[in-house]
Amino acid sequence: MEYAVTYAQLGWMILFVVIIGIGVFAVMVLKNLNQLIKGVNEILQENMAEFKRLIPNLAAVSDNARTITDDVRQLVSEGAQAVDQVTESTRETMLKLNRTTDHLGSYALIIGEVAKVLVDLYYKEKK
Protein backbone atom coordinates (compact mmCIF):
# COMPACT_ATOMS: atom_id res chain seq x y z
CA MET A 1 0.00 0.00 0.00
CA GLU A 2 1.27 3.32 -1.03
CA TYR A 3 0.59 6.56 0.70
CA ALA A 4 1.31 9.97 -0.80
CA VAL A 5 2.13 12.95 1.41
CA THR A 6 1.36 16.39 0.07
CA TYR A 7 3.43 19.45 0.78
CA ALA A 8 0.61 20.88 2.88
CA GLN A 9 0.50 17.76 5.05
CA LEU A 10 4.30 17.81 5.38
CA GLY A 11 4.15 21.50 6.38
CA TRP A 12 1.47 20.78 8.99
CA MET A 13 3.50 17.90 10.37
CA ILE A 14 6.66 20.04 10.64
CA LEU A 15 4.64 22.84 12.27
CA PHE A 16 3.15 20.32 14.72
CA VAL A 17 6.66 18.99 15.66
CA VAL A 18 7.96 22.57 16.13
CA ILE A 19 4.97 23.46 18.33
CA ILE A 20 5.54 20.32 20.43
CA GLY A 21 9.25 21.26 20.78
CA ILE A 22 8.37 24.80 21.84
CA GLY A 23 5.81 23.40 24.31
CA VAL A 24 8.38 21.03 25.85
CA PHE A 25 10.90 23.87 26.10
CA ALA A 26 8.26 26.14 27.70
CA VAL A 27 7.41 23.43 30.25
CA MET A 28 11.12 23.05 31.14
CA VAL A 29 11.53 26.82 31.52
CA LEU A 30 8.42 27.06 33.70
CA LYS A 31 9.65 24.15 35.85
CA ASN A 32 13.03 25.85 36.41
CA LEU A 33 11.33 29.18 37.06
CA ASN A 34 9.03 27.52 39.60
CA GLN A 35 12.05 26.02 41.43
CA LEU A 36 13.77 29.41 41.43
CA ILE A 37 10.67 31.11 42.85
CA LYS A 38 10.39 28.42 45.54
CA GLY A 39 14.03 29.02 46.52
CA VAL A 40 13.53 32.78 46.70
CA ASN A 41 10.35 32.28 48.73
CA GLU A 42 12.22 30.01 51.19
CA ILE A 43 14.97 32.62 51.62
CA LEU A 44 12.36 35.32 52.20
CA GLN A 45 10.56 33.17 54.77
CA GLU A 46 13.81 32.35 56.60
CA ASN A 47 14.85 36.01 56.75
CA MET A 48 11.46 37.65 57.26
CA ALA A 49 12.24 38.56 60.89
CA GLU A 50 15.46 40.27 59.78
CA PHE A 51 13.63 42.14 57.02
CA LYS A 52 10.99 43.33 59.49
CA ARG A 53 13.76 44.58 61.79
CA LEU A 54 15.81 46.10 58.96
CA ILE A 55 13.12 48.03 57.08
CA PRO A 56 12.32 50.49 59.91
CA ASN A 57 16.05 51.13 60.40
CA LEU A 58 16.76 51.59 56.69
CA ALA A 59 16.40 55.38 56.88
CA ALA A 60 18.85 55.55 59.79
CA VAL A 61 21.31 53.29 57.97
CA SER A 62 21.06 55.50 54.89
CA ASP A 63 21.64 58.64 56.97
CA ASN A 64 24.65 57.04 58.67
CA ALA A 65 26.11 56.03 55.31
CA ARG A 66 25.66 59.57 53.99
CA THR A 67 27.28 61.02 57.13
CA ILE A 68 30.21 58.63 56.89
CA THR A 69 30.64 59.47 53.21
CA ASP A 70 30.64 63.20 53.96
CA ASP A 71 33.17 62.70 56.77
CA VAL A 72 35.44 60.67 54.51
CA ARG A 73 35.24 63.33 51.78
CA GLN A 74 36.14 66.02 54.31
CA LEU A 75 39.05 63.97 55.68
CA VAL A 76 40.36 63.32 52.18
CA SER A 77 40.09 67.02 51.37
CA GLU A 78 41.93 67.95 54.57
CA GLY A 79 44.55 65.31 53.83
CA ALA A 80 45.06 66.74 50.35
CA GLN A 81 45.49 70.22 51.83
CA ALA A 82 47.99 68.87 54.36
CA VAL A 83 49.94 67.16 51.59
CA ASP A 84 49.96 70.42 49.62
CA GLN A 85 51.26 72.31 52.68
CA VAL A 86 53.96 69.71 53.33
CA THR A 87 54.97 69.83 49.67
CA GLU A 88 55.19 73.63 49.72
CA SER A 89 57.11 73.60 52.99
CA THR A 90 59.53 70.99 51.66
CA ARG A 91 60.05 73.01 48.49
CA GLU A 92 60.77 76.17 50.50
CA THR A 93 63.16 74.26 52.77
CA MET A 94 65.03 72.85 49.79
CA LEU A 95 65.34 76.33 48.25
CA LYS A 96 66.70 77.74 51.54
CA LEU A 97 69.09 74.79 51.82
CA ASN A 98 70.33 75.42 48.26
CA ARG A 99 70.85 79.11 49.01
CA THR A 100 72.65 78.31 52.26
CA THR A 101 74.88 75.80 50.48
CA ASP A 102 75.70 78.40 47.84
CA HIS A 103 76.59 80.93 50.57
CA LEU A 104 78.73 78.38 52.41
CA GLY A 105 80.52 77.62 49.17
CA SER A 106 81.16 81.32 48.64
CA TYR A 107 82.41 81.71 52.22
CA ALA A 108 84.69 78.70 51.77
CA LEU A 109 86.16 80.27 48.63
CA ILE A 110 86.70 83.57 50.41
CA ILE A 111 88.28 81.84 53.42
CA GLY A 112 90.46 79.83 51.05
CA GLU A 113 91.60 82.97 49.26
CA VAL A 114 92.32 84.72 52.58
CA ALA A 115 94.28 81.67 53.76
CA LYS A 116 96.20 81.62 50.50
CA VAL A 117 97.07 85.32 50.86
CA LEU A 118 98.18 84.78 54.48
CA VAL A 119 100.32 81.78 53.50
CA ASP A 120 101.87 83.78 50.67
CA LEU A 121 102.60 86.67 53.09
CA TYR A 122 104.14 84.28 55.60
CA TYR A 123 106.47 82.76 53.00
CA LYS A 124 107.44 86.21 51.63
CA GLU A 125 108.39 87.40 55.13
CA LYS A 126 110.56 84.33 55.69
CA LYS A 127 112.53 84.91 52.52
Order of alpha helices (4+ residues) and beta strands (2+ residues): alpha-alpha
